Amino acid sequence: MKFKSTISTVLVTGGAGYIGSHTTLLLLQAGYDVVVLDNFVNSKPEALRRVAEIAAREPEIIKGDIRDSDLLDQLFRNFSIFAVIHFAGLKAVGESVTNPLTYYENNVCGTVSLLQAMTRANVTRIVFSSSATVYGDPASVPIREDFPLKATNPYGATKLYIEEILRDIYRSEPHWRIAILRYFNPAGAHDSGMIGEDPCGVPNNLIPYIAQVAVGKLSELSIFGSDYDTHDGTGVRDYIHVMDLAEGHLAALNALETLSLITCNLGTGIGYSVLDMVNTFSEVSGKPIPYRISNRRLGDISQCYTDPTHARNTLNWKAGRGLTQICGDHWRWQLKNPNGYKLE
């Protein structure tokens, strides 16, 4: 997918994170100047060093927090920022349940701080990293953008509240250009194996967990539930390659040249079960993936995958990488980086 080049600057909040780092790479390769703002709570500067190595261009890196209004004002004064891609936020569902106030303060209040700074700087273009969690437990699949919205945990609620804030801003000030991207299950890594997902501690996401079992760091995978109404009894999700997802953010940024308010699901439109993922990863890696069946987790749903039609029509974008490439790219990342970005 080709994107137009520009000398304008994009501020990427949370740009050292998993999705943020891959998007920063594509922005640099497309010719954008990039300022990354990250507090490195859930990310590492090494990711951005590698991004610069791949792109042969360096982003400006600012260590700081979106809740720091003075820092934000300084950024907008010092750089010719024309748009913001907003990834910064805490993202663990389980942690949000046990510590909801931290999530509301960091994600919602932090975003309000960012939007206020944008208003003061007269920067009115933003691409927001939302989530399919805003749909809660959908009544049917595939999920379309006009489905009812109902978060079932504080993490999802923060995404939904931020969406409402953005829609309210647009209603009050229609000159804003806003893209809300609800994405499904990011997976995979850059095909170089240099950047990828580096979870802190035991992985929350399925693919990194499977990879650590394959490489011997973890003994087995727990599969939560085998009695769902799916083709093999395990939960079905829409896994999208992180590079497809990053391309979706650039496509949204381009679409805001002519559109004012965009809400799109980013996914493949294909649902894969946990066992589908286990079997494919085992085939790609040549490693057995020991697993055991456990009880369902509270709040887990049977199936969750999108209808990608609206994103294709609105953004001129579609996911192009399949399950085998997702697993292969993640396995390459795992083999090259058994300890993630940790430097020995």
N, C-alpha and C positions, 0 to 999 in steps of 0.2 A: 504494500500500500504506500503510495506517494503522498507526501504532504508538502505544502508550499513553504519556502524558506522566508524568513523575515529577520530583521535586525532588532525587532522589539523584544522586550524582556518579559519573561514569565516568572512569577513567584510561585514556587512549589513548596507548600507547607508539608512537613513530614516526608520530604523528598529523599531521605536516606532509608526509608522503610522498604518493605518488599515490593509493593506496587509502585510506590513513589520513585524508587531507584530505577526501575525499568522504564517508567514514563520519562524521568529526567534524561535517561540515555537517548530515547527517541527524540525528545525535544532538541537536544544538542545536535543529534545527527540530522535533524530537519532544518537546522540553521538558527534556531532560537537561542538567544542568550537566556541563561537560567540562573535565578537566585534560589537557593535551597535554604529554607528555615527549618531547623530540626533541633529538638532538645536532646536527642539521642537516648531517651529513656528506653525505647524498644527497638533501637537501631544502632548501627555502628558507622563511624566515619569511613572505615575501610571500604564500605560499599560504594561510596562516592568516589574514592580514589580509583577504584576499579572501573566505575562508570567513565571517568575521565580518560583512563587508559584505553578503553574500548573505543570511545568516541573521538579520541585525539583532540578533545576540547575539554576545558574545565568549567564546571559551574562555580559561581560564587557560593560559598558555604558560610552560613551564619548560624552559630549555635545560640539557640534562644527559644522562647516559648511564645505561642500566639496570644497568651494572656498578658504579655508585657506590652502595654499600649505604647510606651515611649519608644521601645525598640521597633515596633511596627511603623510608627510615624517616621523614625529615622530611615528605615528601609525604603519607604515610599518617597522620601526626600532624596535619597542617595542614588536610586536606580530608576530608570525610565520604565517602570512596570506598567504594562497595559492590561494584564490579565493574571488571575490567580487560579491555580489548580490546588484544591484544598483536600489533602489526605490526613493532616495531623489529627490524631485522636487515639484514645484508648480503644481496644477492639476485642477483648476477651469476654465472651458471653457469661461464662461462669463467674469471673471476677466481678462483672457488672452486677450480678445478683447479690453477691456478698458485700459489695462496696458501691452501692448505687450513687451516693453523693459525690464520690470522686469522679464518676463517669459524667454526671450532669455538670459538675463544675468544670471539668477539663474539656469535654466535648462541646457542650452547649454554650457555656459561658465563654469558652475560648473562641468559638466561632463568632459569637456576638462581638467580642473584642476585635476580631479580624475584620468583620463587616463594618464596624464603626471606623476603623482605621482606613479601610478602603473608601468609605464615604468622605472622610476628611481629605483624602488624597484625590478624590474624584476618579477613582478606578472602579468601574462598574461592570466588569466582566469576570465571571467566576464559573469554574467547573467543580462541582462538589461530588466527593466520593461518598455515595450513599450505599445502601445494601438491600438485598432481597429480604432481609429480616423485617423490613417495614410491612411485609404482607402477612406476617404471623403464620398461622396454619391455614393455607389457602383451601378454599372449598373444592377447587378443582385445579388441574394442570392441563396444558401449560399456562403459566402465569402471564397475564397481560398487564400493561401499565394502568388500565382503568379498574383493576381489581380493588376491592376494599382494603384499606390500610389499617393494620392493627398489630402493633409490636407486642411480643410476649415476654420480653426481658428488657432491663434498663439500657443495655447497649443498643438494641433495636429502637427503643424509645428515643434515645438521643438522636439517632439518624432521622427519625420521623419528625421530631420537634425542629431540627435544623431545616429539614425540607419545608415545614410550615413557615418558618421564619423567612426563608428565601422567597416563598410564594407571596408572603405578605409584603416583602420589600418590593417585589415586582408590581404588585397591585397598587402600591402607593407611589412607586417611581418607575414607570414603564420603560424608561430609557436604559435600565439595567439589562444586561444580557446574562442569562443564568442557564447552566446545564446541570441537571440532576441525574447522576448515573447510578442506577441500582444494579450492582453486580452480584453474581451468584458465587460460585466457589472457585476463587483463584488457585491456580496450581501450575507446576512446571517452573522453568528457569530459562534464562538467556542461553542460547545454544552454544555459547562459548564455554559455559560452565563456570564463568568468573563471578556472576552475580546470581542470587537466588534467594530462597526463603531461609532465614536463619532464626528459628524459634528460640526463645529464651527458656531453657529447661525442657521439660517434657512437652512435645508438640501438642497443640490444640487441634491442628488440622490433620486430615487423614493422610495425604500424600507424604508429608515429612515424617509422620509416624511410621508408615509402611517402609519408607526408605531407611529409617534407623533400625527397624527390625531386619531388613535385608542386609544391612551392613554389619549387623551384630551388636549394635549399641543397645538395643532393646530386645528382650527375649521373645516377645510375642505381641500380636495385635489383639486388642479386645474389640469385638464387634457387638455393638449394643442393640440387640434385638434381631431375631431371625423369623419373626412371624408377621411382618408387615405385608400389606396387600400389594406386593411387587413381584416381579418375575422370579426372584429367588429368595424372597422373604426378608432381604436386608434393605435398608433405606436407600432411596434413589435421590441423587443430586445432579445438578448441572455444573460440571467442572469445566472452567474456561482457562485456557493457557494465559499466563500472565502477560505475554507479549501481545496477544490479541487484545487483552484488556488495556494495556498501555496504548495500543493503536486506537482503541475506542476513545480514550481521553483526547488524543490529538485530533481525531475526527470531530469530537464535540467542540473543541476549541475552534476548529475551522468553521463548523456549522454556525457558530455564534456570529460569524461575519454577516449573516443574513437573517438569522432567527433570534428571537428574544428570550423565549422560555422553553426549554427542552427538558423532558423527562423520559429517560429510556432505560429499559432493562439491558444489561450486557451479559449475554450468555450464549451458549451454542444452540439451545433448543433441544438438546439431547440429554436424557437422564441416564446416568450410569449408577449401578448399585455399588455398595461397598465391596461385594465379592467380585464384581466386574473389575474394580480398581485393583484389588489384590491379585487377581489372575493376570491382568495385563502387566502389572509391575513385575510380577514374578517371571513372566515370559521375556520382558525387555531386559531385566537384570540377570536372568539366569540363576536367581536365588530363590530358595523356598521362603514363603512368608508364613510362619506358624501363627495361628490365630485360635482364639477361643470365643465361644458365643456367651455373652453376658445378657443380663436383663436390659430392657429398654431404659433409656435415660428419660427422666421427666422433661417434658417439653419437646422432645424430638418428634419430628413429623415423618410421615411415610414417604412422600414424594415432593420434590421441589425443583422444577425446571421451567425455563421461560419460553415464551413465544418471541422469537427474535425479529419478527416482521417490522415492528415500529422502528427499532434501531437501524435496520437495513434501509428503510425508506427515508428516515429523518437524517441519519448521519452518513449515509452511503458507506456503511461499515458492516462487516460480518466476520465472525470468528472463522479462521481458516485452519487452525491446528487441531488435530484430533487427539484421542486418548493415548495412542501409542507415542506420539511426539511429546505429550505432557509427561508421561512416565519416563521416556528416554532422556529428555532434557533434565528432569529432576535427578535422575540417577547419575548423570554426568556431573551435575553440581555436587551431589552427595559424595561421589568418589573423589573429586578434586578437592573438596572442602569438608572432610569428615568432622571438623570442629567449627563449621560455619566460617564466619569472618574472624574468628579468634586467631591472632598471629602468634605463632610458636616462637 
